[in-house]
Amino acid sequence: LLALPGRSLLPIEVTAGRDLRKRLSNLERCMARVGAPRGLLLGGGPTVHDEMGTNGSISFWNLPEFLWILGACERAQAHGRQRE
């Protein structure tokens, strides 16, 4: 679970498997348990940002791309703190 101040919890499932549909039910159960409207499935598949699950409530991201974006956000925040 990713918990950010002022935002709802974001359940995250990380998988190396090819059959992502099998992972959806686990993630949807976790979302229901914590009352999260969205979930994130990270895997090694193609770099496509698909919407999956019930009502498109789960986003699929390629894991290496997601980690690169996360690192870029961290670097930007650190750079902003250095200016203060």
N, C-alpha and C positions, 0 to 999 in steps of 0.2 A: 504494500500500500504506500502510495505517495501522499504525504500530508503537507499541504502548503497553507500558510496563514491566510485566513479569509476565503478559502476555497473548500469545496467538498473533497472527500477522500477519492483517490484515483487508484483502483486496483490494477495491478500490472502482472501479466503472465509472460514469462520469457521461455521460449521453446526453440529447440533445434530441429524438431520434427517437421516433416513435410505436410502432414494432414492437420491443418490448423483447425478444422471444424471440430475435432475431438477436444481441443483445448477451450473452445467457446463455452461449453456447458460448465466447466469448472470456474471460469472467469465470471460467467453470468450468476452463478450461485454466490460467489464472493461479493459481487456487486449488490445483490439482493440482501445479503447478510449485513452489509455496512451501510446500505441505503445510498449507494453511489449511482448517479445517473449515467456515468460513462466508465469505460474500461479501456485498457491499452494492452494489446498483444504484440510482443516484440519477438521477431524470429529472423531466420537466415534466408528468407525467401527474397523475391524480387523487390526492388526499391519502388514499390507502389504503395500509396497511402489509401488502402481500401477501408471502407466502412463495412463492418460485419455485425453479426449478432442480431438480437431482437431490435427492430427499428433502427438499425445502424448505430447502436449504442457502443460498439467496440471498434476502435481504430487499430488497424494493423500497420506497423512500421518495421522496416528492415533494421535490425539491431545495430549494425555498424554505423548506419546513417543517423539513427537516433542518438547514439553515444557521441558522435561528432557534433551534432546540434547542441546536445546538453553541455559538452565541453566549451563550445563557442559562447553559450549563455554564461557559463561560469567565468570565462575569461573576460567577457564584457562587464560583468558585475565587479570583478576584482579590479579592472581598469578604472571603473567609475569610483570605487572606494579610494583608489590611490590619488585621485584628483581632489578629494575633499580635504 
